[in-house]
Structures are given as C-alpha cells and as structure tokens.
Amino acid sequence: MLFRSNGRISNQDLAQQVHLSPSPCLRRVRQLEDSGVIQGYTALVDEEAYGLTVTAFVRVRLQLHTTASIRAFEDAIARMDAVLDCYVMTGEADYLLRVLVPDLKAYEAFVRRELHAVPGIASIDTSFAYGRVKRATVYPQLG
C-alpha cells in the first residue's frame, strides 16, 4: 500500500486509497498526528552520500544501575549528534547505540571526547558494519 511507504502522498490520493472522501481522511490523519501515532515526517538520506561512511554499533555496560547513573548516561547520549539510535537492552550490554561518523578517526574522536566523558561506563564494545542487507522504512502490517 502506497500510503504506508510514501509520507509525501497527497491527501487526495490517500483518501482514494483508503476509500474515504478527502475531509474525513484528513481528519483521521490529524487525529493520528495529535495522538502521537504519527510523530512526524522525515526524508531518507543516503548516509554515504552525506559523508557519514562509518556505521558503528556500540554496546555499553554501566558500572551502576542507579536512577541517577542511568539518567546521567541517557541525558548525555541524547546530546550526542553522532548517536542516531540508543536502545536499552537485555543481556550483557545495557545499551546498544547506532553511531554514524565520517571515518575511523572521527569514531576515535567520538569515543575519546564524548563517550569516555560520560561517567559510570564500565565497558564499551564496538562492531563496525561493512554493509547493509536490509533497511526497512515501512512497519509490518498488523493482523
């Protein structure tokens, strides 16, 4: 379905695809935006063409798991531009970060200047992606 994969579809075309008239269709879209189901619209950018040629997946383990140490770590990560995603994990690592940087020197600078500056990190383990097999931008259909 085109409306699941094209955020730039016109309301007229969307209404036609979901078998509604334009006004009720627009109301439903606005309701989805107001309720937070639709959180925004964005463009997909080719990281390499943009100059971010290195993708690193960084597993971080914290020394302590107090409310203060968790909040301090998460607040610091939220301010780091190179970190595109940060997930709380089960298993050996507490967090998994997806980091995009121009090159390995930039990654080293990121770790030394930004990540090492965050207090309370027990360990950092990095894996570098050398290719991508799949990049989905459409959620699976429910039901």
N, C-alpha and C positions, 0 to 999 in steps of 0.2 A: 504494500500500500504506500503510495507516494507521500501521503501526509505524515507518515512515521519517519520518513527519511529526508524530507525537504522542509526545513524550517522557514524557507522563503516563499512557500506556496501562498498564493493569494487566497483571501477569504472566499472569494467566488469559487475558485477551483476546489478548495477544501470542502465547502458546503456541498458542491456537486458530488464529491467522492463519498461523503458520509450521508448523502441523501437528505439534506436539510436545506431550508432556504437560508440565504446569507445572514439575515438578522439573528435567528436562533443559533446559528453556527458561531457567529462572533460572540454572542453571549456565553456560549459554552467555553470557548477559548478563554475569554476574560475570567470566567469562574475558575478554570484550571490555573490560570496565572495568579489570581487572587488567593487561591487555596494553597499555592506553593507546589502543586504538581508540576506545572511548567515554571521553572525557576529563572529562565532567561533564554536568550538566543545568542549563538556564537558562530564564528566561522572556523572551519577546519583548516589549519595551516600546516604546510609541509615543513617539519622541523629542520630538515637538512637544508632546504632552500632558504629558510630563515637564518641559518647559520648555527643551529644547535645540533651538531652532528653526533654527540655522545649522549646515550641514554644509560643511566646507571640506576640499578635497583639496590637500595641501601637498607640493610636490616640493622635496626638499632635496638639495643637492650639497655634498660635503665638500671642504675645501681639500686635505687629505692623506688618503691611504688606508693609513695605517699601522695595525697591530694596535691600538695604544694609542688612536689617534684614533677608530677605528671602535668600540672597546669603550666609550670615554667617551661617544660620541654615543648608542649603543644603550642604555647604562645610564641616561642622562639621560632619554631618551624613555620608557623603561619606568616611570619615576616620574611621568610627566605624566598626570594623570587625564583631561584633555581629549582625549588621543590614544587612540582606540579601536583602531586598527589601524596597523601600521607594516610596510611591505614593503620588502625590498631589491630594487632594480630594475636592469634593463639600460637602456641608452640614456643620455640626458643627465643625468637625475637619479639620484642614488644611492639615495634612499629616497622612498617615497610614504606620506604619513600621511593617515589619515582622522580629522578633528578635529570634535568636536561641542561647541558653545558656545551660550549663550542668545541672543546677539545680536552685532552687529558690534563694539560696544565691548568685549565680552568677548573677541572674537577678537584685537582690537588688544592688549589686556592680555596675552593668552596669548603673542602673538609678542614683545612688548616685554619681558615679565618672565620668561618661561620659555624660549622658543626662542632669543632673542638671547643668553641667558645661557650657552648651550652653546658652548664654544669649538670652533673649527675648522670652522664652517659657512661655505662660500663663497657660497652663494646659496639663497634661499627664493622659491618661486614658488607662488602660491595661486590655486585656482579654487574658486568657490562653486557648490554645487548649488542649483538653484532648483526642482527637482522630482525625483521618483524614478519611473522607468518600471517597474522590476522589483526585487523583493527576495526572493531565494530563500533558503529555510531548509532545504531538502532537497537533499542532494548528488545528482548524476545517478547513475543506476544503471549499474554497470559491466557490460561484456559485452553 
